[in-house]
Amino acid sequence: MPHERNVGLVFDDRFLTHNTGIDLIGDVTPYPFAEPIAHVSSPALVGRAKHLMDLFGVSDRMQRIAAAPASDEQLSAYHTLDFIARVTQIAQTDGGDTGAGAPIGRGGDRVARLAAGGTIAATDAVMTGRADAAYALVRPPGHHAMADQGMGFCVFNNAVVAARQAQRIHGAERVLILDWDVHHGNGTQAAFWSDPSVLFISLHQDDLYPAGWGAADQVGIDAGEGFTVNIPLPAGSGNMAYAAAFSRIVAPIARQFDPDLVIVSAGQDASVFDPLARMSLTLAGYQAMTETMMAIAGECCDGRLVITQEGGYAPQYAPYCSATIAQTLVGLVPDEVPIPDPYGERAANQPASNEIGLDAEQAIERAASVLGTYWST
Ligand SMILES: [Zn+2]
């Protein structure tokens, strides 16, 4: 009998209470804007993604997984106790920066714990078989967060503590974390820099943020050498370039690694409308990347796949990308059509949807040749 896919969804209205305040750009004086501008990491992005999932009937077909706040023990699988205590302390004031550009408001420690705990809950569900796969639509995001400080809107590193949960509690030996957020997942890279049990693969806009992170020759050290895979792509890269990077590098290396769990750090800020980056992915690109990761998880680990929300800042478009990822995860029922791209025909016709581009091709070949020392690519 065909097995009906059981896909989990972690969402909690409390994620929307994470208050990033107004955009202070380093809090310089004199004030840098004529009028205050809302912080770009706004609650509306994740809220709209959830509402689109509702409107398109996607969340109805997902199993709700409750998020519980991550404990000190769970967070300290990566973070220092000093940092965890500092976040609590800041949250008892009117808020502040937990590190380098990762603001929280009063009580924000609880929301950040809930985001980490939400990704952990999704991992628990997938590792125990309660769900085949799961989408943790959490906030704040995690992949920039370092052991001892928040960074780039991220407070705790949700993907890292979830990977450790899979290893410590559920006995996973090898975890693959694939990070398609347009920025480099420096916090995740740092966590597993010398650790061969977690393969970290990041696709990102070349040298965008943080500066100096994510070059192709950053491959890990000691026992972890070769288990960090960086694929920096030039600005303008779109569906075709990402598809080439997935088929040329991501899929072959992931299969050789043969993970027990796949976690995707899913930032939808490589979209063609994102204000913080210059990539050109459309809904079809996000659908294709999701399908590839589902196929890899299907081949290697009975489909065990956890998608956790990272960035994505185009107010209209990024939520559509997230809803499309969720729809791809649950699959279409008969007569159901894919969520339409609000970019219309232009989404399929724009050059980046149909051409790789010479500079992207060269970047992919360069990364493949660096990685050829460790993997057959
Ligand atoms: Zn990002």
Boltz pocket constraint, residues with backbone or C-beta under 6 A from the ligand:
constraints:
  - pocket:
      binder: B
      contacts: [[A, 181], [A, 182], [A, 183], [A, 267], [A, 269], [A, 310], [A, 311], [A, 312]]
      max_distance: 6.0
